Amino acid sequence: MQIASAQFIKSASKLSECPVAHFPEFALVGRSNVGKSSLINMLTQRKQLAKSSVTPGKTQLLNYFLINESRYLVDLPGYGYAKYSKSQRIDWMDTMQEYLNNRPTLKTVFLLIDWSISAQDIDFDFMQVLAEDNIPFEIIVTKTDKTNQKELHKNITAFQKMYDKRFGQKPELFMTSSTKGRGKDKILEKIEKFL
């Protein structure tokens, strides 16, 4: 799949504010500061399409990006640490849960894991929620350029063992680096397969 056009459409604070469910949607989720905005910019080759921040918890809304005028990438709020109140974080999680369970055009969730610190319990807990709710998900590994090959292999092996223990199978991992453009084609191919 080639991306010919990409534009920010709107932000939504709740499901009722989302665009009309007209195009297929691919949601991106992960811990705060995992690199969702950087990944969107890398996939679309638009440096400032999604606003990235060094501050965890910057994304507080469902952010819609229209790709090729025929599908959406949806940037969801990060889970985990954020410099906001507990009640605000609960509101974001409620909004995200409502979206994930009730959006008819959602094709899959791309769950991002920051490989510079490897997978955390909260990542597996989120995968468990998705699995229990029968929401399909794919795993994207970010920041693979931030660690050496030995550490990368060690993290992959440990992750696969934990994943297999929880879900009874080995995961397909999309290894990415937003700074080097790694993994772009494979992710776009995966999106195309869903269509």
C-alpha positions as CSV (number, residue, x, y, z in Angstrom):
1,M,0.0,0.0,0.0
2,Q,1.3,3.5,-0.9
3,I,0.1,6.5,1.0
4,A,-0.8,9.3,-1.4
5,S,-2.6,11.5,1.0
6,A,-2.8,11.9,4.8
7,Q,-4.6,14.6,6.8
8,F,-5.6,15.2,10.4
9,I,-9.5,15.3,10.5
10,K,-10.5,15.8,14.1
11,S,-10.1,14.9,17.8
12,A,-12.9,13.3,19.8
13,S,-13.4,13.2,23.5
14,K,-16.1,10.5,23.3
15,L,-17.5,8.0,20.9
16,S,-20.4,10.3,19.8
17,E,-17.9,12.9,18.6
18,C,-16.1,10.5,16.3
19,P,-16.5,10.9,12.5
20,V,-19.4,9.0,10.9
21,A,-18.4,5.3,10.8
22,H,-17.9,5.3,7.1
23,F,-14.3,4.2,6.6
24,P,-12.3,1.3,8.1
25,E,-10.3,2.3,11.1
26,F,-6.9,1.1,12.5
27,A,-6.3,2.2,16.1
28,L,-2.9,2.8,17.7
29,V,-2.5,2.4,21.4
30,G,0.3,1.9,23.9
31,R,1.9,3.2,27.1
32,S,2.4,6.9,27.4
33,N,5.3,8.1,25.3
34,V,5.6,4.9,23.4
35,G,5.9,6.7,20.0
36,K,2.5,6.6,18.4
37,S,2.7,10.1,16.9
38,S,6.2,9.3,15.6
39,L,5.0,6.1,14.0
40,I,2.1,7.9,12.3
41,N,4.5,10.5,10.9
42,M,6.8,7.7,9.7
43,L,4.0,5.7,8.0
44,T,2.6,8.7,6.3
45,Q,6.0,10.4,5.6
46,R,4.6,13.6,7.0
47,K,7.0,14.9,9.7
48,Q,4.4,17.1,11.6
49,L,1.1,15.3,10.8
50,A,0.8,13.9,14.3
51,K,2.2,16.2,17.1
52,S,4.7,14.2,19.2
53,S,5.8,15.2,22.7
54,V,8.4,14.2,25.2
55,T,5.7,14.7,27.9
56,P,4.0,11.4,28.7
57,G,0.2,11.5,28.5
58,K,0.1,14.3,25.8
59,T,-2.6,12.5,23.8
60,Q,-5.8,12.8,25.7
61,L,-8.3,12.4,22.8
62,L,-9.1,10.1,19.9
63,N,-7.2,11.7,17.1
64,Y,-8.4,10.8,13.5
65,F,-6.1,10.8,10.5
66,L,-7.6,10.1,7.1
67,I,-5.3,8.1,4.8
68,N,-5.8,8.0,1.0
69,E,-9.3,9.4,1.6
70,S,-10.5,5.8,2.4
71,R,-9.3,4.7,5.9
72,Y,-8.5,6.2,9.3
73,L,-5.5,5.8,11.6
74,V,-6.8,6.6,15.1
75,D,-4.3,7.7,17.8
76,L,-5.7,6.7,21.2
77,P,-4.7,8.1,24.6
78,G,-1.6,6.3,26.1
79,Y,-2.2,4.1,29.1
80,G,0.0,4.1,32.2
81,Y,2.0,7.1,33.6
82,A,0.8,10.6,32.8
83,K,1.0,13.9,34.7
84,Y,-2.7,14.2,35.1
85,S,-5.2,13.3,37.8
86,K,-6.4,9.8,38.4
87,S,-9.9,10.8,37.5
88,Q,-8.8,12.2,34.2
89,R,-6.9,9.0,33.4
90,I,-10.0,6.9,34.3
91,D,-12.1,9.1,31.9
92,W,-9.6,8.5,29.1
93,M,-9.6,4.7,29.7
94,D,-13.5,4.7,29.7
95,T,-13.5,6.6,26.4
96,M,-11.0,4.3,24.9
97,Q,-12.9,1.2,26.2
98,E,-16.1,2.5,24.7
99,Y,-14.4,3.2,21.4
100,L,-12.7,-0.3,21.2
101,N,-15.9,-2.2,22.0
102,N,-18.4,-0.2,20.1
103,R,-16.8,1.2,16.9
104,P,-18.2,-0.9,14.0
105,T,-15.6,0.1,11.5
106,L,-12.6,-0.8,13.7
107,K,-10.5,-3.4,11.9
108,T,-7.7,-4.0,14.3
109,V,-5.7,-2.4,17.1
110,F,-2.0,-1.8,16.7
111,L,-0.6,-2.1,20.2
112,L,2.8,-0.4,20.5
113,I,5.6,-1.5,22.8
114,D,8.7,0.6,23.5
115,W,11.6,-1.8,23.1
116,S,14.1,0.5,24.7
117,I,12.5,-0.6,28.0
118,S,10.8,-3.9,26.8
119,A,7.3,-5.0,27.6
120,Q,5.7,-4.3,31.0
121,D,3.0,-6.0,32.9
122,I,0.6,-3.2,31.9
123,D,1.1,-4.1,28.2
124,F,0.2,-7.7,28.8
125,D,-2.8,-6.6,30.9
126,F,-4.0,-4.4,28.0
127,M,-3.6,-7.3,25.6
128,Q,-5.6,-9.5,28.0
129,V,-8.4,-7.0,28.0
130,L,-8.4,-6.9,24.2
131,A,-8.3,-10.7,23.9
132,E,-11.2,-11.2,26.4
133,D,-13.3,-8.6,24.5
134,N,-12.5,-10.4,21.2
135,I,-10.8,-7.2,19.8
136,P,-8.2,-8.2,17.2
137,F,-4.7,-6.7,17.8
138,E,-1.3,-6.6,16.3
139,I,2.0,-5.8,18.1
140,I,4.3,-3.1,16.9
141,V,7.7,-2.8,18.6
142,T,9.0,0.8,18.6
143,K,12.4,2.3,19.1
144,T,14.4,-0.7,18.0
145,D,17.2,1.6,17.2
146,K,17.6,2.5,20.8
147,T,19.1,-0.8,21.9
148,N,21.8,-3.1,20.5
149,Q,21.1,-6.4,18.7
150,K,22.0,-8.6,21.7
151,E,19.5,-6.7,24.0
152,L,16.9,-6.7,21.2
153,H,17.1,-10.5,20.8
154,K,16.9,-10.9,24.6
155,N,13.8,-8.7,24.8
156,I,12.2,-10.5,21.9
157,T,12.8,-14.0,23.4
158,A,11.5,-12.9,26.8
159,F,8.4,-11.3,25.3
160,Q,7.6,-14.3,23.2
161,K,7.8,-16.6,26.2
162,M,5.5,-14.4,28.2
163,Y,3.1,-14.0,25.3
164,D,3.0,-17.7,24.6
165,K,2.3,-18.4,28.3
166,R,-0.7,-16.0,28.3
167,F,-2.1,-16.6,24.9
168,G,-0.8,-20.0,23.9
169,Q,0.9,-18.9,20.7
170,K,3.9,-16.9,19.4
171,P,3.1,-13.3,18.4
172,E,3.8,-11.7,15.0
173,L,6.0,-8.7,15.8
174,F,6.3,-5.6,13.6
175,M,9.8,-4.3,14.4
176,T,10.0,-0.5,13.8
177,S,12.2,2.5,14.1
178,S,10.6,5.8,13.3
179,T,13.9,7.6,12.9
180,K,15.1,5.0,10.3
181,G,11.8,4.2,8.7
182,R,12.1,0.5,9.6
183,G,8.9,-1.6,9.4
184,K,6.8,0.9,7.4
185,D,6.2,-1.3,4.4
186,K,5.2,-4.4,6.5
187,I,2.7,-2.4,8.6
188,L,1.1,-0.9,5.4
189,E,0.9,-4.3,3.9
190,K,-0.8,-5.6,7.0
191,I,-3.4,-2.8,6.8
192,E,-4.0,-3.6,3.1
193,K,-4.7,-7.2,4.0
194,F,-7.4,-6.2,6.4
195,L,-9.0,-4.3,3.6
